[in-house]
Amino acid sequence: MTSPPDSAFEWRLSVTPTDIDGLGHVNNLRYLAWMIDAAVAHSAHLGWSSKRYREEGRVWVVRSHRIEYRRPALLGDDVVVETWIDSMERISSLRRYRILRATDLALLADAETNWVYFDLAASRPVRIPEEMRLAFGQRAEEE
């Protein structure tokens, strides 16, 4: 498990009845939705909103997800999703997550997503702009 940097973004939520599966705990797919919601909120917080991406004709698309479930989240739990950018390559970014129960900070899941920066009109991956790298706390790309 990777520890988050001090600059990690925190996104908070409460578990609702619609999050619960037939086993009485949060459905695995909800964790994935929380990860995506936290990533979108973090990006917007840094000035890269969904609207801005649409205006630029570029978006992030998922190449892969990895989630390791540690403990179940239950109805009524308050949850904290910590997320941060671990690294940025030329066209991709590795985002990490820790999902915690807010009351005792028990680790519920440890996860990561490999995102690719994508040009919608060209229908292909493109270079991540330096302005974005800096906004996300990453160094300029080395040539």
C-alpha positions, 0 to 999 in steps of 0.5 A, a space after each residue: 500500500 502506498 501512503 498518500 502525500 500531504 497534498 492528497 485530495 479528500 472526497 467524503 461521502 456517506 454510504 446509502 441504501 442504494 450502495 448496499 448489495 445482497 451481502 449487506 455491504 457496499 457493492 464492489 462497483 460502488 468503490 469504482 464509482 467513488 474512485 471516479 467521482 473523487 478523481 473528477 472532483 480532484 481535477 475540478 478542484 485543481 482547475 480542470 473541470 469536466 467543462 474545461 476538458 469538453 471545451 478543449 476536446 480532450 478527456 481522460 479515459 481509463 486504461 486499467 483499474 486495480 482495487 484491493 478490498 480490505 474491509 467492508 463498508 456498511 450502511 451509514 458509514 462515512 467514507 473518505 476517498 483519498 486520491 493523488 497523482 502518483 506519476 505522469 508519463 507522456 500520455 498517461 497518469 497513474 492515480 492512486 486511492 485509499 478508501 477509509 472509514 471516516 470514524 476510525 480511519 480503517 482502510 477499506 480499499 487500496 486502489 489505482 487507475 491508469 488514465 490516458 489523456 485522449 483527444 476526442 476529435 482525433 480519437 487517439 491519445 495525446 501528450 499531457 500539457 505542461 500546464 496540467 502537469 504543474 496543476 497536478 503537482 508533477 514535474 515537466 515532462 523530460 524530453 
